Amino acid sequence: MATREANWDTPLDTGGEVFALLGNPRKAWIYTYIDHHPATTIQDVVGTLDLPQRTVYEYVDDLEAAGFVEQSNDGRPAEYTAHEIDLQLVAGDAERRITPELVEATARRMRDDDVDTYIDRHGLDGLAVALDYAREYADGSVTHRIMAREQELSPLEAGVILDALRPVVED
């Protein structure tokens, strides 16, 4: 089985606020929840994601300061709405897009051991590549065997990550 170890010097594994979001599964989960549930409150996030209230307040403040979410009302309780993230990074011949789907995929690290293991082995850049394959896998234009061959993975590992990422691309 030929696999590549994570290269932590790739475009998605270095620098900036959006990269901090990708590197923190709890913060990514909160962003994803707000993205899927516009005009949500802190209490909604606390109750649904089962995270400590203090953590949610801290992370929502961080997300707001970074410009990823904003308070969408003037009243109390405060309601938050997510801003669309769509960044393209180019480093040499590698191009990667940072989108809400990629943030959601990294958030799944918190609750899905398959995603967590994949990120540990292949880094965020590898996850972004797998997410591209997952889009094609969901529409039937790629199989797990094609991904395995092209990315030098075992067919089992490719199938596992594609199945784990399917809900991200189908939502």
Secondary structure, 3 states (H helix, E strand, C coil): CCCCCCCCCCHHHCCCHHHHHHHCHHHHHHHHHHHHCCCEEHHHHHHHHCCCHHHHHHHHHHHHHCCCEEECCCCCCCEEEECCCCEEEEECCEEEEECHHHHHHHHHHHCCHHHHHHHHHHHHHHHHHHHHHHHHHHCCCCCHHHHHHHHCCCHHHHHHHHHHHHHHHHC
